[in-house]
Amino acid sequence: MRQRPSPRSGKARAAEPSRAQGDGPVSAALKGMRRWGLLLVLLVLALGFGLADAGFGTLENLRTIADRCAVPLVLAVGMTFVIRQGSIDLSVEGLMAVSSLTFALTVANSRTPLDFGFVGLLAAAAVGGVFGLLNGLVVTRLRVPSFMATLGVGSMGFGLAMLLSGDQPPLIRDQALRQWALGHTGGVANLALTAAACLIGGLLLQNHTRFGRYNYVIGGAEDMARLSGLNVDLYKVLVFAFAGLLAGLAGGMESARLGLGHVDTGAGQMFAAITAVVIGGTPLSGGRGSVWRSAVGVLMLAVLANGMVFIGVTPYLQKAVQGAIVLIAVVAATWHVRGRLRIVP
């Protein structure tokens, strides 16, 4: 005997398409906000500061913002890969310190007869890469948590930097390097162009190489990656080495701009890099994130800091605002996975 469909089941089936149709626009809107919301916030910030003070939107000030973004952007590219794999790198400032002294002592300077010119930048990057490699080996071979391993390696970098610095920080006397670091090409600061090249390189690695694809996989499910036969330890070491390489380059860039090698070259840069990456939507739990979104985070911080100066906000309040932004960004990035992360009051 054929059963007649119940009214309830028919209503349920009729409701399913409408529910699916209703979810479509909402889902699309959420995806759109995740993709473009950060840019929208940046535009609103820029527009607000521009309306508050006409000097904010001048070409000269925009160049200042671009120049200010250079070093944090280089660091944020490397930090994105580290955080996306579920790790953290707290050695940035120590690596920048030792790379700064390496750079200053290998170019024309006030203390040594060495004069390797722009090769000094490569030497600084190489030193950072070696310390980054050490970070990765300590994490993967000794199984030390990344925050402790990188903190220890960063301290080693500081110690070596202080040893190289001695009683007097070396002054850079290579005028070609100084002119390059302070100069512009096509109206854009040379350091900003260097940072843009690093950003493009990071995007290529992220989107078109196994290095980038496996970085997502390891951050999303490291145990599953190991079970599938992926050499997780190798790629984690490579990520730390890459981040160290960029930290070393950033140390050389900052020294070239300042005109000397100093142990405090990277002061405050680690916080700025991590902040930019988190604001860009890369959760500290790993598995998600993008280099270009981290770049927008860097630009947002630079616009915010520059704009607050124009409207007369004190430096102490600026730090408080940045801290609040970090807290909001972390909450927003982890809210949808708080149950899985076992985040409880």
C-alpha positions in Angstrom: 0.0 0.0 0.0 1.4 3.4 -1.0 1.7 5.8 1.9 0.6 9.3 1.6 3.2 11.9 2.5 2.5 13.6 5.8 1.8 17.4 5.8 4.6 17.9 8.2 7.2 16.1 6.1 6.1 18.1 3.1 6.4 21.4 4.9 9.8 20.4 6.1 10.9 19.6 2.6 9.4 22.8 1.3 11.3 24.7 4.0 14.7 23.2 3.2 15.1 25.0 -0.2 13.9 28.3 1.3 16.4 27.9 4.2 19.2 27.1 1.8 18.2 30.0 -0.4 18.1 32.3 2.7 21.5 31.2 3.8 23.1 32.0 0.4 23.1 35.8 0.6 24.1 35.7 4.3 26.9 33.4 3.6 28.1 35.5 0.7 27.9 38.6 2.8 30.0 37.0 5.5 32.6 35.8 3.0 32.7 39.3 1.5 33.2 40.9 4.9 36.0 38.4 5.7 37.7 39.2 2.4 37.2 42.9 2.0 36.3 44.1 5.6 39.9 44.8 6.4 40.3 47.1 3.4 37.1 48.8 4.2 38.3 49.5 7.8 41.5 50.9 6.3 39.7 53.2 3.9 37.4 54.4 6.7 40.4 55.2 8.9 42.2 57.0 6.1 39.1 59.0 5.2 38.4 59.9 8.8 41.9 61.2 9.4 41.9 63.0 6.1 38.7 64.8 7.1 40.1 65.6 10.5 43.3 67.1 9.2 44.0 68.1 5.5 47.7 67.5 6.0 47.1 63.7 6.4 46.3 63.2 2.7 49.2 65.1 1.3 51.6 63.3 -1.0 54.5 63.9 1.4 52.6 62.3 4.3 51.6 59.3 2.2 55.3 58.8 1.4 56.1 59.0 5.1 53.5 56.2 5.7 55.0 54.1 3.0 58.5 54.5 4.4 57.2 53.7 7.9 55.7 50.4 6.6 58.9 49.1 5.0 60.6 47.3 7.9 57.3 46.0 9.6 56.1 44.7 6.3 59.3 42.7 5.7 59.0 41.2 9.2 55.2 40.5 8.8 55.8 38.5 5.6 58.0 36.0 7.5 55.8 36.1 10.7 52.7 35.2 8.7 54.2 31.9 7.7 55.4 31.2 11.2 52.0 32.0 12.9 50.1 30.2 10.1 51.8 26.9 11.0 50.7 27.3 14.6 54.1 28.6 15.9 55.3 32.0 17.2 58.7 33.8 16.7 59.8 35.9 19.6 63.4 36.2 18.4 62.8 39.0 15.9 64.4 41.8 17.9 67.4 39.8 18.8 67.9 38.7 15.2 67.6 42.3 14.0 70.1 43.4 16.6 72.8 40.9 15.6 72.1 41.4 11.9 72.3 45.2 12.4 75.8 44.9 13.8 76.8 42.4 11.2 75.7 44.8 8.5 77.4 47.8 10.0 80.7 46.0 10.5 80.9 44.6 7.0 80.3 47.8 5.1 82.5 51.0 5.3 82.3 51.9 9.0 84.1 53.6 11.8 85.6 50.5 13.4 86.7 47.9 10.8 88.5 48.2 7.4 85.8 46.1 5.7 83.9 47.6 2.8 81.6 45.1 1.1 79.0 47.6 0.1 75.5 46.1 -0.7 76.9 42.6 0.0 76.6 43.7 3.7 72.8 43.4 3.3 73.2 39.8 2.1 75.4 39.1 5.1 72.8 40.5 7.5 70.1 38.4 5.9 72.3 35.3 6.1 73.0 35.8 9.8 69.3 36.1 10.4 68.7 33.0 8.4 71.2 31.0 10.4 69.5 32.1 13.7 66.1 31.3 12.2 67.4 27.8 11.2 68.5 27.4 14.8 65.0 28.3 15.9 63.5 25.6 13.7 66.0 22.9 14.8 65.4 23.6 18.5 61.6 23.5 18.0 61.6 20.3 15.9 64.6 18.3 17.2 64.5 19.2 20.9 60.7 19.6 20.9 60.9 22.9 22.8 57.7 25.0 22.4 58.3 27.7 19.8 57.7 30.7 22.2 60.4 29.4 24.5 62.8 28.3 21.8 62.6 31.6 19.9 62.9 33.6 23.1 66.1 31.8 23.9 67.6 32.2 20.4 66.6 35.9 20.4 68.5 36.3 23.7 71.5 34.7 22.1 71.2 37.2 19.2 71.1 40.1 21.7 74.2 38.8 23.5 76.2 38.4 20.3 75.1 41.9 19.2 76.3 43.4 22.4 79.6 41.6 22.0 80.0 43.0 18.4 78.9 46.5 19.5 81.5 46.9 22.2 81.8 50.3 23.8 80.9 52.2 20.7 78.3 51.3 18.0 79.9 51.3 14.5 78.9 54.3 12.3 78.2 53.5 8.6 80.3 55.6 6.3 79.2 54.0 3.0 77.5 57.0 1.3 76.0 54.9 -1.5 74.2 52.8 1.0 73.0 55.8 3.0 71.7 57.5 -0.1 69.9 54.3 -1.2 68.3 53.8 2.2 67.1 57.4 2.4 66.4 57.9 -1.3 63.4 57.4 -3.5 62.7 55.9 -6.9 59.8 57.1 -8.8 58.6 59.0 -5.8 58.5 55.9 -3.6 61.1 55.2 -0.9 63.7 52.6 -1.8 63.1 50.7 1.4 59.4 50.6 0.7 60.2 49.2 -2.8 62.4 46.5 -1.1 59.6 45.6 1.2 57.2 45.4 -1.7 59.6 43.0 -3.4 59.6 40.8 -0.2 55.8 40.9 -0.2 55.6 39.7 -3.8 58.1 37.0 -3.0 55.9 35.9 0.0 52.8 35.8 -2.2 54.5 33.7 -4.7 55.7 31.3 -2.0 52.3 31.2 -0.5 50.2 30.6 -3.6 52.5 28.8 -6.0 54.8 26.5 -4.1 54.6 23.4 -1.9 56.2 25.5 0.8 53.1 27.7 1.0 50.6 24.9 0.6 52.1 22.7 3.2 52.3 25.7 5.5 48.5 25.8 5.5 48.2 22.1 6.0 50.7 21.9 9.0 48.9 24.8 10.7 45.5 23.3 10.2 46.2 19.7 11.2 49.7 18.9 12.0 48.9 15.3 13.2 47.1 14.5 10.0 49.9 16.0 8.0 52.4 13.6 9.7 50.1 10.6 9.2 49.9 11.4 5.5 53.7 11.2 5.2 54.5 14.9 5.0 57.9 15.8 6.4 56.5 18.3 8.9 59.7 19.0 10.7 61.5 19.9 7.5 58.9 22.5 6.5 58.7 23.9 10.0 62.5 24.4 10.0 62.3 26.1 6.5 59.6 28.5 7.7 61.7 29.6 10.7 64.8 30.0 8.5 62.8 32.1 6.0 61.4 34.3 8.8 64.9 34.7 10.2 66.2 35.6 6.8 63.7 38.4 6.5 64.4 39.6 10.1 68.1 39.8 9.2 67.3 41.8 6.0 65.0 44.1 8.1 67.9 44.7 10.5 70.2 45.7 7.7 67.6 48.0 6.2 67.0 49.7 9.5 70.7 50.2 10.1 71.2 51.6 6.6 68.5 54.1 7.4 69.8 55.0 10.8 73.4 55.2 9.7 74.8 52.9 12.5 74.6 49.4 13.9 72.9 49.2 17.3 71.5 46.5 19.6 68.2 48.4 19.8 67.6 48.5 16.1 64.7 46.2 16.3 63.1 47.6 19.5 59.3 47.3 19.3 59.4 45.7 15.9 58.3 42.2 17.1 55.1 43.5 18.6 54.3 45.5 15.5 54.8 42.5 13.2 52.7 40.1 15.3 50.0 42.8 15.7 49.9 43.3 11.9 49.6 39.6 11.2 46.8 39.1 13.8 44.9 42.2 12.6 45.2 40.7 9.1 43.2 37.7 10.2 45.9 35.1 10.8 44.8 33.4 14.1 47.4 32.4 16.6 46.1 28.9 16.4 47.4 28.7 12.8 45.8 27.1 9.7 44.6 30.3 8.1 45.9 33.7 7.0 47.4 35.4 4.0 50.5 37.5 3.4 48.6 40.2 1.6 46.2 40.6 4.5 49.1 40.9 6.8 50.4 43.7 4.5 47.0 45.5 4.9 47.4 45.0 8.7 50.8 46.7 8.5 49.4 49.6 6.5 46.5 49.9 8.9 48.8 50.2 11.9 50.9 52.8 10.1 47.9 54.8 9.1 46.5 54.7 12.6 49.8 55.7 14.2 50.3 58.5 11.7 46.8 59.8 11.9 46.8 59.9 15.7 49.8 62.1 15.6 47.9 64.5 13.3 44.9 64.7 15.6 47.1 65.2 18.7 46.8 61.9 20.5 49.6 61.4 23.1 52.1 58.6 22.5 50.9 56.8 25.7 47.3 56.7 24.5 48.6 55.5 21.1 50.0 52.4 22.7 46.7 51.8 24.5 44.8 52.1 21.3 47.2 49.6 19.6 46.8 47.2 22.5 43.0 47.4 22.2 43.1 46.8 18.5 45.2 43.7 19.1 42.7 42.4 21.6 39.8 43.0 19.4 41.6 41.4 16.4 42.4 38.2 18.4 38.8 37.9 19.7 37.5 38.4 16.2 39.9 35.9 14.7 39.2 33.1 17.2 35.6 33.7 18.1 34.2 31.1 15.6 36.6 28.4 16.9 36.5 29.2 20.6 34.7 25.9 21.3 37.4 23.8 19.5 40.2 25.7 21.2 38.5 25.1 24.6 38.5 28.8 25.4 36.4 29.2 28.6 35.8 32.1 30.9 
